Amino acid sequence: MSAILPLRTPHGDTPSPDAFPRLRLVLIGRMEAWSLAALPVLPRARKTRALLAVLAMARGQPVPRGRLAELLWSRRGEEQQRGSLRQAVHELSESLAPIGVPLLVSTRETVALRGDLVWTDAVELMRARPGKADALDLLTDELLVDMDGLDAAFDAWLAEQRARLRQAAATRAAAMLATAEGPAAVAAAARRLLELDMRHAEAWRALISALREAGDRAGALAAEEQHRALSAAPGVAAATERGAAPAARGGDPTTPAAPLAASARPRSARGARLGVLPLRVLGTETEAHLAIGLAEEIATALARFRWLFVADGASLAAASARLGETKAAEELGLDFLLGGTVQRSGARVRVSLQLTDLRPPATIVWSQRFESETGDMLALQDQTAAELVARIDPEILLIEAERATQRRSVAPTAYDLLLRAIPALHRLDRDGFLEAGALLERATALDPDYAPAFSWHAYWHLFLVGQGWSRNGQAFAEAERLASRAIGLDPQDAQALTIHGHVRAYLHHSLPEARALHERALALNPNLAMAWVFSGMTESYLGEHERALQRLDRYKQLSPLHPHAFFFDAARGIPLLLLGRHEEAAEVARQAIALQPAISYPYKVVLSALGHMGAASEAAAWRARLAEIEPDFTLARAIARNPMARLEDRTHYETGLMLAGVR
């Protein structure tokens, strides 16, 4: 989330100084509200948030109090509705008070939000000029993804607004296609329109024609095949028509319409969507509040991973009670559903969890049991949630990456391209790795506001340098540019922050700055395994080796089977080596190499340790293996790259390499 307000609105207007927006509202995706000074002012109560959203979508027009009450409290009597609305208006005024300028205009009959002082992403998209490309960049997700299930009347209103928003986006994308010139521009515009409306026949014809004109015969045939498959799918056309019709009618923005079919709702283009069910209680000794509290703690912890979109628990529970768990998940457009059981016997608590991938055929893709003996239930919730989310985050990422690799869309999003690149970072096959770099470069070009694409591309550059595959110094500057761009786009992204921290430490040897970035990352997401590893490495570079080991212990406690364990586990060898615990350092490095023989840096740790141990014959074998991966590695290169701050640490590492026979 960027708290910087735009100097120009997407429809091209320049706001006057007197009417400059004081409130920035994000309604696309999860709802956010920020003051000009970057203070969060989103109300705590969900219905008060819904009130703010309805007023914002009215674009400054007064909305009758009766209409607002009916939207949010449709099942209550008239007197109760009025009282609830008064309370919500009061709460909204209190929440917006830090802005310092009255934004609400309230009379006995109506309530309005001053449109001249509020910037709302969805409103800007809908009123942007047709063909204005940057307006479409605002449509990163569904409208108000965390507000389903609030009230039947509000759900109907929300479905109407979502349809209007998508129709507005499709209209603008169609205008872009109509004015595009040249095969590349036409293909790009057609793909943009197909992301919004996969049934748009004219977009398919334009894409196929552009691909043929560009000489991409295979791409054209693939597009034709995908178009035929979509045309033959039953029920999709009707769903699309129902979604588009309300927007075409125009009229009162608070008028309800029939909800969109689940099949017509788009998946998130930027991450996986996950729901956490209340845990089922087993046994008579288990308190219901323990199951509810644990589920809430898990959902809160998962939401700290910025690439995951976690459904609101209350919305999911309400929809599940009405439709059943599977139908509710479909209704909310979820990709994954996490559920399980909790059982208590005396002081011992057992939590069993299962993750279901909801894409057909629905499959349980992960399960784990957590057991603890404690009298402190809050500590149990914290511990279980921390270990769960640290383990489940990389699992979901790998599942998504595998799906993206198997699914070759003619119009891949930046998220698709990122996912396709990730497996190569695990395999470290040089050709595949370089191809992954090209995919990440395409992702950043395709969506220049997508922070994860930039942070993963910076991470890729760390491997590029570490493996000795960078042929010039440009990789250092490029890694810095990408990492800085990522945290500029999303300063709340803990992974982007810790990757930037490692870029500063490993590539640029700016250790105090790196430490600050890692601390910020851990404050935002204390369950991010990568942050504990990179923080531990920085502490060791600074000479704080015992502190480094403590941080690396925390990583291992959180995520003992992390997919990047070959990299993360090897980090432990650095402080062990510099503490003079050479046998332990060598063993850690050997184990990391056994997990992934293609990664080069554990070889350097084991060589330095063996040099100090006087194991010349074993060192010779490891030198030969390292030469196959990084033939240009020399003692001079090791000295130049060494980020260690203390002279005695640098000398210890380099002397070990020299004793091991590194030329």
C-alpha positions as CSV (number, residue, x, y, z in Angstrom):
1,M,0.0,0.0,0.0
2,S,1.4,3.4,-0.9
3,A,0.2,6.3,1.2
4,I,1.2,8.8,-1.4
5,L,-1.8,10.4,-3.0
6,P,-1.7,10.9,-6.8
7,L,-1.0,14.3,-8.2
8,R,-3.2,13.5,-11.1
9,T,-6.3,11.3,-11.1
10,P,-6.5,8.5,-13.6
11,H,-9.1,10.4,-15.6
12,G,-6.6,13.2,-16.2
13,D,-7.9,15.9,-13.9
14,T,-5.6,17.9,-11.7
15,P,-7.2,18.6,-8.3
16,S,-7.1,22.2,-7.1
17,P,-5.1,22.9,-3.9
18,D,-8.3,23.6,-2.0
19,A,-9.9,20.3,-3.0
20,F,-6.9,18.0,-2.6
21,P,-7.9,14.6,-1.3
22,R,-7.5,14.3,2.4
23,L,-8.6,10.6,2.5
24,R,-7.3,7.8,0.3
25,L,-9.7,4.8,0.1
26,V,-8.7,1.4,-1.3
27,L,-11.8,-0.6,-2.1
28,I,-10.3,-2.9,-4.7
29,G,-9.0,-5.9,-2.8
30,R,-9.0,-5.6,1.0
31,M,-10.4,-2.3,2.2
32,E,-7.9,0.3,3.4
33,A,-8.3,4.0,4.5
34,W,-5.4,6.3,4.9
35,S,-5.0,10.0,5.7
36,L,-2.7,12.3,3.8
37,A,-0.1,11.8,6.6
38,A,-0.3,8.0,6.1
39,L,-2.3,7.4,9.2
40,P,-4.7,4.4,9.0
41,V,-8.2,5.6,9.6
42,L,-10.2,2.5,8.7
43,P,-13.1,1.9,11.2
44,R,-12.8,-1.2,13.3
45,A,-16.5,-2.3,12.9
46,R,-17.2,-4.1,9.6
47,K,-20.6,-2.5,9.1
48,T,-19.1,1.0,9.7
49,R,-16.5,0.1,7.0
50,A,-19.4,-1.0,4.7
51,L,-21.1,2.4,5.4
52,L,-17.9,4.2,4.3
53,A,-17.7,2.1,1.2
54,V,-21.3,2.7,0.2
55,L,-20.8,6.5,0.7
56,A,-17.6,6.5,-1.3
57,M,-19.2,4.6,-4.2
58,A,-22.0,7.2,-4.3
59,R,-19.3,9.7,-5.5
60,G,-20.2,12.5,-3.2
61,Q,-24.0,12.2,-3.7
62,P,-26.2,12.1,-0.6
63,V,-27.6,8.7,0.2
64,P,-30.9,8.4,2.0
65,R,-30.6,7.2,5.6
66,G,-33.4,4.7,5.0
67,R,-31.4,3.2,2.1
68,L,-28.3,2.9,4.1
69,A,-30.2,1.3,7.0
70,E,-31.8,-1.2,4.7
71,L,-28.5,-2.1,3.1
72,L,-26.7,-2.9,6.4
73,W,-29.5,-4.0,8.8
74,S,-32.1,-5.5,6.5
75,R,-33.3,-8.0,9.1
76,R,-34.0,-5.4,11.9
77,G,-37.0,-3.3,12.6
78,E,-37.1,0.3,11.4
79,E,-36.4,1.7,14.9
80,Q,-33.4,-0.6,15.4
81,Q,-32.1,0.3,11.9
82,R,-32.2,4.0,12.6
83,G,-30.4,3.5,15.9
84,S,-27.7,1.3,14.4
85,L,-27.1,3.8,11.6
86,R,-26.7,6.7,14.0
87,Q,-24.1,4.6,15.9
88,A,-22.3,3.7,12.7
89,V,-22.2,7.3,11.5
90,H,-20.8,8.4,14.9
91,E,-18.2,5.7,14.7
92,L,-17.2,6.7,11.2
93,S,-16.9,10.4,12.3
94,E,-14.6,9.3,15.1
95,S,-12.5,7.1,12.9
96,L,-12.0,9.9,10.3
97,A,-11.3,12.6,13.0
98,P,-7.5,12.4,12.6
99,I,-7.8,13.8,9.1
100,G,-8.7,17.1,10.6
101,V,-11.2,18.1,8.0
102,P,-14.9,17.2,8.2
103,L,-15.6,14.7,5.5
104,L,-19.1,13.6,6.4
105,V,-22.1,15.7,5.5
106,S,-25.0,14.4,7.6
107,T,-28.6,15.6,7.7
108,R,-31.8,14.2,9.2
109,E,-32.6,12.5,5.8
110,T,-29.3,11.8,4.1
111,V,-25.6,11.1,4.7
112,A,-22.8,12.0,2.2
113,L,-19.0,11.7,1.9
114,R,-17.4,14.8,0.4
115,G,-16.2,13.5,-3.0
116,D,-13.8,16.5,-3.5
117,L,-11.8,15.5,-0.5
118,V,-11.7,11.7,-1.0
119,W,-9.7,9.6,-3.5
120,T,-11.2,6.2,-4.1
121,D,-9.6,3.7,-6.4
122,A,-12.8,2.1,-7.7
123,V,-14.4,5.5,-8.4
124,E,-11.3,6.7,-10.2
125,L,-11.3,3.6,-12.4
126,M,-15.0,4.0,-13.3
127,R,-14.8,7.7,-14.2
128,A,-11.5,7.5,-16.1
129,R,-11.6,8.3,-19.8
130,P,-11.9,5.3,-22.1
131,G,-8.5,4.2,-23.3
132,K,-6.7,5.7,-20.4
133,A,-4.3,2.7,-19.7
134,D,-3.2,3.6,-16.2
135,A,-6.7,3.5,-14.8
136,L,-6.7,-0.3,-15.4
137,D,-3.7,-0.7,-13.2
138,L,-6.0,0.0,-10.3
139,L,-8.0,-3.2,-10.9
140,T,-5.7,-5.6,-9.0
141,D,-8.4,-7.7,-7.4
142,E,-12.1,-8.0,-6.7
143,L,-14.0,-5.1,-5.1
144,L,-14.1,-5.3,-1.2
145,V,-12.9,-8.9,-1.0
146,D,-13.2,-8.9,2.8
147,M,-16.8,-7.6,3.0
148,D,-18.9,-10.5,1.7
149,G,-21.5,-12.0,4.0
150,L,-22.3,-8.8,5.9
151,D,-26.0,-8.6,5.1
152,A,-28.0,-10.1,2.3
153,A,-28.9,-6.6,1.0
154,F,-25.4,-5.4,1.2
155,D,-24.2,-8.6,-0.6
156,A,-26.6,-7.8,-3.5
157,W,-25.3,-4.2,-3.6
158,L,-21.8,-5.4,-3.6
159,A,-22.4,-7.8,-6.5
160,E,-23.9,-4.9,-8.4
161,Q,-20.9,-2.7,-7.8
162,R,-18.5,-5.4,-8.8
163,A,-20.3,-5.9,-12.1
164,R,-20.3,-2.1,-12.7
165,L,-16.5,-2.0,-11.9
166,R,-15.6,-4.8,-14.2
167,Q,-17.8,-3.5,-17.0
168,A,-16.1,-0.1,-16.7
169,A,-12.7,-1.7,-16.9
170,A,-13.7,-3.8,-19.9
171,T,-15.0,-0.7,-21.7
172,R,-11.6,1.0,-21.1
173,A,-9.7,-2.0,-22.2
174,A,-11.8,-2.3,-25.4
175,A,-11.0,1.3,-26.2
176,M,-7.3,0.6,-25.8
177,L,-7.7,-2.3,-28.2
178,A,-9.5,-0.2,-30.7
179,T,-6.6,2.4,-30.8
180,A,-3.7,-0.1,-30.6
181,E,-1.3,-0.1,-33.5
182,G,1.2,-2.8,-34.5
183,P,1.1,-6.5,-33.6
184,A,2.8,-6.2,-30.2
185,A,0.5,-3.4,-29.0
186,V,-2.6,-5.1,-30.3
187,A,-1.7,-8.4,-28.7
188,A,-1.0,-6.7,-25.4
189,A,-4.3,-4.8,-25.5
190,A,-6.2,-7.9,-26.4
191,R,-4.7,-9.8,-23.5
192,R,-5.6,-7.0,-21.2
193,L,-9.2,-7.1,-22.3
194,L,-9.3,-11.0,-22.0
195,E,-8.1,-10.8,-18.4
196,L,-11.3,-8.9,-17.7
197,D,-13.6,-10.8,-20.1
198,M,-12.4,-14.1,-21.4
199,R,-15.6,-14.3,-23.6
200,H,-14.8,-11.2,-25.6
201,A,-14.9,-12.5,-29.2
202,E,-13.3,-9.4,-30.8
203,A,-10.4,-9.5,-28.3
204,W,-9.7,-13.2,-29.3
205,R,-9.9,-12.4,-33.0
206,A,-7.5,-9.4,-32.5
207,L,-5.1,-11.5,-30.4
208,I,-5.0,-14.4,-32.9
209,S,-4.5,-12.0,-35.9
210,A,-1.7,-10.1,-34.1
211,L,0.1,-13.3,-33.2
212,R,-0.1,-14.4,-36.8
213,E,1.1,-11.1,-38.1
214,A,4.1,-11.2,-35.6
215,G,5.0,-14.7,-36.9
216,D,4.0,-16.5,-33.7
217,R,2.1,-19.3,-35.4
218,A,2.3,-21.6,-32.3
219,G,0.9,-18.8,-30.1
220,A,-1.9,-18.1,-32.6
221,L,-2.9,-21.8,-32.6
222,A,-2.8,-22.0,-28.8
223,A,-5.1,-18.9,-28.6
224,E,-7.5,-20.4,-31.1
225,E,-7.6,-23.6,-29.1
226,Q,-8.2,-21.8,-25.8
227,H,-11.0,-19.7,-27.4
228,R,-12.8,-22.8,-28.7
229,A,-12.6,-24.4,-25.3
230,L,-14.0,-21.4,-23.6
231,S,-16.8,-21.1,-26.2
232,A,-17.8,-24.7,-25.6
233,A,-17.9,-24.4,-21.7
234,P,-21.5,-24.5,-20.5
235,G,-22.9,-21.7,-18.3
236,V,-20.1,-19.2,-18.6
237,A,-21.8,-17.0,-21.1
238,A,-24.9,-16.7,-19.0
239,A,-22.9,-15.8,-16.0
240,T,-21.0,-13.2,-18.0
241,E,-24.2,-11.6,-19.2
242,R,-25.6,-11.4,-15.7
243,G,-22.4,-9.7,-14.6
244,A,-22.4,-7.1,-17.3
245,A,-26.0,-6.2,-17.5
246,P,-26.4,-4.2,-14.3
247,A,-23.4,-2.0,-15.2
248,A,-24.9,-1.3,-18.6
249,R,-28.1,0.0,-17.0
250,G,-26.3,2.7,-14.9
251,G,-28.6,4.4,-12.4
252,D,-28.5,4.6,-8.7
253,P,-25.2,3.2,-7.4
254,T,-26.9,1.8,-4.3
255,T,-29.5,-0.2,-6.3
256,P,-29.2,-3.9,-5.7
257,A,-29.0,-6.6,-8.3
258,A,-28.7,-10.4,-8.4
259,P,-25.3,-11.6,-7.1
260,L,-22.7,-12.7,-9.7
261,A,-22.3,-16.4,-10.1
262,A,-19.2,-17.7,-8.5
263,S,-17.9,-18.9,-11.9
264,A,-18.0,-15.4,-13.1
265,R,-15.9,-14.0,-10.3
266,P,-12.2,-13.5,-11.2
267,R,-9.4,-15.2,-9.3
268,S,-6.9,-12.8,-7.7
269,A,-4.3,-11.8,-10.3
270,R,-1.7,-11.2,-7.7
271,G,-1.8,-14.0,-5.1
272,A,-3.6,-17.0,-3.6
273,R,-6.9,-16.6,-1.8
274,L,-7.2,-18.5,1.4
275,G,-9.9,-19.0,4.0
276,V,-9.5,-20.2,7.6
277,L,-12.5,-22.1,9.1
278,P,-13.3,-22.2,12.8
279,L,-11.7,-25.3,14.2
280,R,-13.9,-28.1,15.2
281,V,-13.9,-29.0,18.9
282,L,-13.2,-32.6,20.0
283,G,-13.8,-33.9,23.5
284,T,-15.6,-32.4,26.4
285,E,-12.6,-30.6,28.0
286,T,-12.0,-28.3,25.0
287,E,-13.4,-24.8,25.3
288,A,-15.1,-23.4,22.2
289,H,-13.4,-20.1,22.6
290,L,-10.0,-21.9,22.2
291,A,-11.0,-23.1,18.8
292,I,-12.3,-19.7,17.7
293,G,-9.3,-17.8,19.1
294,L,-6.8,-20.2,17.4
295,A,-8.5,-19.8,14.0
296,E,-8.5,-16.0,14.4
297,E,-4.8,-16.0,15.4
298,I,-3.9,-18.2,12.4
299,A,-5.8,-16.0,10.0
300,T,-4.2,-12.9,11.4
301,A,-0.7,-14.4,11.1
302,L,-1.4,-15.5,7.5
303,A,-2.5,-12.1,6.5
304,R,1.0,-10.8,7.3
305,F,2.2,-12.6,4.1
306,R,1.4,-9.9,1.6
307,W,1.0,-12.3,-1.4
308,L,-1.8,-14.2,0.4
309,F,-5.3,-12.8,0.4
310,V,-7.0,-14.1,3.6
311,A,-10.8,-14.1,3.6
312,D,-12.5,-12.4,6.5
313,G,-13.3,-15.1,9.1
314,A,-16.8,-13.7,9.9
315,S,-17.8,-13.6,6.3
316,L,-16.6,-17.2,5.7
317,A,-18.3,-18.5,8.8
318,A,-21.6,-16.7,7.9
319,A,-21.4,-18.0,4.3
320,S,-20.5,-21.5,5.6
321,A,-23.6,-21.6,7.9
322,R,-25.8,-20.6,5.0
323,L,-24.3,-22.6,2.1
324,G,-21.9,-25.2,3.6
325,E,-18.1,-24.9,3.6
326,T,-17.4,-25.9,0.0
327,K,-20.1,-23.7,-1.5
328,A,-19.1,-20.8,0.8
329,A,-15.5,-21.1,-0.4
330,E,-16.7,-21.0,-4.0
331,E,-18.9,-18.1,-3.3
332,L,-15.9,-16.1,-1.9
333,G,-13.6,-17.2,-4.8
334,L,-11.1,-19.0,-2.5
335,D,-8.3,-21.1,-3.8
336,F,-7.4,-22.8,-0.5
337,L,-9.3,-23.7,2.7
338,L,-7.7,-24.4,6.0
339,G,-9.6,-26.3,8.6
340,G,-9.1,-28.8,11.4
341,T,-9.7,-29.8,14.9
342,V,-8.6,-28.9,18.4
343,Q,-8.7,-31.3,21.4
344,R,-7.7,-30.7,25.0
345,S,-7.0,-33.2,27.7
346,G,-5.8,-31.6,30.9
347,A,-2.9,-29.4,30.1
348,R,-2.2,-31.1,26.8
349,V,-3.6,-29.6,23.6
350,R,-3.6,-31.3,20.2
351,V,-4.3,-29.3,17.0
352,S,-4.7,-31.1,13.7
353,L,-4.9,-29.0,10.5
354,Q,-5.5,-29.7,6.9
355,L,-5.1,-27.5,3.8
356,T,-7.4,-28.2,0.9
357,D,-6.7,-27.0,-2.6
358,L,-10.2,-26.1,-3.9
359,R,-9.4,-26.1,-7.6
360,P,-11.1,-29.2,-9.2
361,P,-10.6,-31.9,-8.2
362,A,-10.4,-30.6,-4.6
363,T,-7.5,-32.2,-2.8
364,I,-5.9,-32.2,0.6
365,V,-2.4,-30.9,-0.1
366,W,-1.0,-30.5,3.4
367,S,-1.7,-31.7,6.9
368,Q,0.1,-31.4,10.2
369,R,-0.5,-32.0,13.9
370,F,0.7,-29.7,16.6
371,E,0.9,-30.9,20.3
372,S,1.7,-28.8,23.3
373,E,1.5,-29.1,27.1
374,T,0.8,-25.7,28.5
375,G,-1.5,-23.9,30.9
376,D,-1.2,-20.7,29.0
377,M,-3.7,-20.9,26.2
378,L,-2.7,-17.5,24.7
379,A,0.9,-18.7,24.4
380,L,-0.3,-21.9,22.8
381,Q,-2.3,-19.9,20.2
382,D,0.7,-17.8,19.4
383,Q,3.1,-20.7,19.1
384,T,0.8,-22.9,17.0
385,A,-0.1,-20.0,14.7
386,A,3.5,-19.0,14.2
387,E,4.7,-22.5,13.3
388,L,1.7,-23.2,11.1
389,V,2.0,-20.1,8.9
390,A,5.8,-20.3,8.6
391,R,5.3,-23.8,7.2
392,I,2.2,-23.3,5.1
393,D,3.3,-20.2,3.3
394,P,6.1,-21.9,1.2
395,E,3.9,-24.9,0.6
396,I,1.1,-22.8,-0.9
397,L,3.7,-20.9,-3.0
398,L,5.1,-24.2,-4.4
399,I,1.6,-25.5,-5.2
400,E,0.8,-22.3,-7.0
401,A,4.1,-22.4,-8.9
402,E,3.5,-26.0,-10.0
403,R,0.0,-25.0,-11.3
404,A,1.4,-22.0,-13.1
405,T,4.1,-24.1,-14.8
406,Q,1.5,-26.6,-16.0
407,R,-1.0,-23.9,-17.1
408,R,0.3,-22.0,-20.1
409,S,-2.1,-19.1,-20.5
410,V,-2.0,-17.0,-23.6
411,A,-2.4,-13.9,-21.4
412,P,-0.2,-14.6,-18.3
413,T,-0.3,-12.1,-15.5
414,A,2.8,-10.9,-13.6
415,Y,1.8,-13.3,-10.8
416,D,1.7,-16.2,-13.3
417,L,5.2,-15.3,-14.6
418,L,6.6,-15.0,-11.1
419,L,5.2,-18.4,-10.2
420,R,6.7,-20.0,-13.3
421,A,10.1,-18.6,-12.2
422,I,10.2,-19.9,-8.7
423,P,10.9,-23.6,-9.3
424,A,14.2,-22.6,-11.1
425,L,15.3,-20.9,-7.9
426,H,15.0,-24.3,-6.2
427,R,16.7,-26.4,-8.9
428,L,19.5,-23.9,-9.7
429,D,20.1,-25.4,-13.1
430,R,21.9,-22.6,-14.9
431,D,19.9,-22.6,-18.1
432,G,16.6,-22.8,-16.3
433,F,17.8,-20.2,-13.8
434,L,18.6,-17.7,-16.5
435,E,15.2,-18.4,-18.1
436,A,13.6,-17.6,-14.7
437,G,15.4,-14.3,-14.7
438,A,13.8,-13.5,-18.1
439,L,10.4,-14.4,-16.7
440,L,10.8,-12.1,-13.7
441,E,11.9,-9.3,-16.0
442,R,8.8,-9.8,-18.0
443,A,6.7,-9.7,-14.8
444,T,8.1,-6.4,-13.7
445,A,7.6,-4.9,-17.1
446,L,4.0,-6.3,-17.3
447,D,3.0,-5.0,-13.9
448,P,5.4,-2.2,-12.8
449,D,3.4,-1.7,-9.5
450,Y,3.6,-5.4,-8.4
451,A,6.0,-5.4,-5.4
452,P,6.6,-9.2,-5.2
453,A,7.8,-9.4,-8.8
454,F,10.5,-6.9,-8.0
455,S,11.5,-8.5,-4.7
456,W,11.8,-12.0,-6.2
457,H,13.8,-10.5,-9.1
458,A,16.2,-9.0,-6.6
459,Y,16.3,-12.4,-4.8
460,W,17.2,-14.0,-8.2
461,H,20.1,-11.5,-8.5
462,L,21.4,-12.6,-5.1
463,F,21.8,-16.1,-6.5
464,L,23.2,-14.8,-9.7
465,V,26.1,-13.2,-7.9
466,G,26.4,-15.9,-5.2
467,Q,26.7,-18.6,-7.9
468,G,29.4,-16.7,-9.7
469,W,27.2,-16.4,-12.8
470,S,27.2,-12.6,-13.1
471,R,29.7,-11.5,-15.7
472,N,29.8,-7.8,-14.7
473,G,29.1,-5.4,-11.9
474,Q,25.6,-4.5,-13.2
475,A,24.0,-7.2,-11.1
476,F,24.8,-5.4,-7.9
477,A,23.2,-2.2,-9.0
478,E,20.2,-4.0,-10.6
479,A,19.6,-6.0,-7.4
480,E,19.6,-2.7,-5.4
481,R,17.2,-1.0,-7.9
482,L,14.8,-3.9,-7.8
483,A,14.9,-4.3,-4.0
484,S,14.4,-0.6,-3.5
485,R,11.5,-0.5,-5.9
486,A,9.8,-3.4,-4.1
487,I,9.7,-1.7,-0.7
488,G,8.8,1.6,-2.4
489,L,5.8,-0.1,-3.8
490,D,4.9,-1.9,-0.6
491,P,6.7,-0.7,2.5
492,Q,4.7,-3.2,4.6
493,D,6.0,-6.2,2.7
494,A,8.3,-8.0,5.2
495,Q,9.8,-10.3,2.5
496,A,10.7,-7.3,0.3
497,L,12.3,-5.6,3.3
498,T,14.4,-8.6,4.3
499,I,15.5,-9.3,0.7
500,H,16.5,-5.6,0.4
501,G,18.4,-6.1,3.7
502,H,20.3,-9.1,2.3
503,V,21.1,-7.1,-0.9
504,R,22.5,-4.3,1.3
505,A,24.5,-6.7,3.5
506,Y,25.8,-9.3,1.0
507,L,26.3,-7.2,-2.1
508,H,27.0,-3.7,-0.7
509,H,28.4,-4.5,2.8
510,S,26.1,-1.9,4.3
511,L,25.5,-3.9,7.5
512,P,23.9,-1.4,9.9
513,E,21.4,-0.5,7.2
514,A,20.7,-4.2,6.5
515,R,20.2,-4.9,10.2
516,A,17.5,-2.1,10.4
517,L,15.7,-3.5,7.3
518,H,15.7,-7.0,8.8
519,E,14.4,-5.7,12.2
520,R,11.6,-3.9,10.3
521,A,10.7,-7.1,8.4
522,L,10.5,-9.1,11.6
523,A,8.4,-6.5,13.3
524,L,5.9,-6.7,10.4
525,N,6.0,-10.5,10.1
526,P,7.7,-12.4,13.0
527,N,6.8,-15.7,11.3
528,L,8.8,-15.1,8.1
529,A,11.5,-17.8,8.0
530,M,13.5,-15.9,5.4
531,A,13.8,-12.8,7.6
532,W,15.2,-14.8,10.5
533,V,17.8,-16.4,8.2
534,F,18.9,-13.2,6.5
535,S,18.9,-11.4,9.9
536,G,21.1,-14.1,11.3
537,M,23.5,-13.8,8.4
538,T,23.8,-10.1,8.9
539,E,24.4,-10.5,12.6
540,S,27.2,-12.9,11.8
541,Y,28.7,-10.5,9.3
542,L,28.7,-7.9,12.1
543,G,30.5,-10.4,14.4
544,E,27.5,-11.2,16.6
545,H,27.8,-14.9,16.1
546,E,25.9,-16.2,19.1
547,R,23.0,-13.8,18.3
548,A,23.2,-15.1,14.7
549,L,22.8,-18.7,15.9
550,Q,19.8,-17.8,18.0
551,R,18.1,-16.2,15.0
552,L,18.9,-19.2,12.8
553,D,17.5,-21.5,15.5
554,R,14.2,-19.6,15.4
555,Y,14.0,-20.1,11.6
556,K,14.5,-23.9,12.1
557,Q,11.9,-24.0,14.8
558,L,9.4,-22.2,12.6
559,S,10.0,-24.0,9.4
560,P,12.2,-27.1,9.7
561,L,11.3,-28.4,6.2
562,H,11.4,-25.1,4.3
563,P,11.8,-25.6,0.5
564,H,14.9,-23.4,0.6
565,A,16.4,-25.3,3.4
566,F,19.5,-26.0,1.3
567,F,20.2,-22.2,1.3
568,F,18.8,-21.3,4.7
569,D,20.4,-24.2,6.6
570,A,23.8,-23.5,5.1
571,A,23.7,-20.0,6.7
572,R,24.4,-21.7,10.1
573,G,27.8,-22.6,8.9
574,I,29.0,-19.0,8.8
575,P,28.8,-18.2,12.6
576,L,29.9,-21.8,13.5
577,L,33.0,-21.3,11.3
578,L,33.8,-17.9,12.8
579,L,33.4,-19.2,16.3
580,G,36.0,-21.8,15.6
581,R,33.6,-24.7,15.6
582,H,35.0,-26.1,12.4
583,E,33.7,-29.7,12.6
584,E,30.1,-28.4,13.1
585,A,30.5,-25.9,10.3
586,A,31.7,-28.5,7.9
587,E,28.9,-30.9,8.8
588,V,26.2,-28.2,8.3
589,A,27.7,-27.3,4.9
590,R,27.8,-31.0,3.9
591,Q,24.2,-31.4,4.8
592,A,23.2,-28.3,2.8
593,I,25.1,-29.6,-0.2
594,A,23.3,-33.0,0.1
595,L,20.0,-31.2,-0.2
596,Q,21.1,-29.2,-3.3
597,P,24.5,-30.0,-4.8
598,A,24.2,-27.1,-7.2
599,I,24.4,-24.3,-4.7
600,S,28.0,-22.9,-4.4
601,Y,28.3,-21.1,-1.1
602,P,28.2,-24.1,1.3
603,Y,31.2,-25.4,-0.6
604,K,33.2,-22.3,0.5
605,V,32.2,-22.8,4.1
606,V,33.2,-26.4,4.1
607,L,36.5,-25.6,2.4
608,S,37.4,-22.9,4.9
609,A,36.5,-25.3,7.8
610,L,38.5,-28.2,6.3
611,G,41.5,-25.8,5.8
612,H,41.5,-25.0,9.5
613,M,41.1,-28.7,10.3
614,G,44.1,-29.7,8.1
615,A,41.9,-32.1,6.0
616,A,43.8,-31.5,2.7
617,S,42.6,-34.5,0.8
618,E,38.9,-34.0,1.6
619,A,39.3,-30.3,0.7
620,A,40.7,-31.2,-2.7
621,A,37.6,-33.2,-3.5
622,W,35.4,-30.3,-2.5
623,R,37.5,-27.9,-4.5
624,A,36.9,-30.0,-7.6
625,R,33.2,-30.0,-7.1
626,L,33.0,-26.3,-6.6
627,A,35.0,-25.7,-9.8
628,E,32.2,-27.4,-11.8
629,I,29.7,-24.9,-10.5
630,E,31.9,-21.8,-10.2
631,P,35.1,-22.3,-12.2
632,D,36.2,-18.7,-11.7
633,F,36.2,-18.8,-7.9
634,T,39.5,-17.7,-6.5
635,L,40.8,-16.4,-3.2
636,A,40.8,-12.9,-4.6
637,R,37.1,-13.1,-5.5
638,A,36.3,-14.4,-2.0
639,I,38.2,-11.5,-0.5
640,A,36.4,-9.0,-2.7
641,R,32.9,-10.4,-1.9
642,N,33.5,-10.9,1.8
643,P,30.9,-8.8,3.7
644,M,32.3,-9.5,7.2
645,A,32.9,-6.3,9.3
646,R,35.6,-7.6,11.7
647,L,39.1,-8.0,10.5
648,E,39.6,-11.2,12.5
649,D,36.5,-12.8,11.0
650,R,37.6,-11.9,7.4
651,T,41.1,-13.2,8.1
652,H,39.8,-16.5,9.7
653,Y,37.5,-17.2,6.7
654,E,40.2,-16.3,4.0
655,T,43.0,-18.2,5.8
656,G,40.8,-21.3,5.9
657,L,40.3,-21.1,2.1
658,M,44.0,-20.6,1.5
659,L,44.9,-23.6,3.7
660,A,42.3,-25.6,1.8
661,G,44.2,-24.9,-1.4
662,V,41.9,-22.3,-3.0
663,R,44.1,-20.6,-5.7
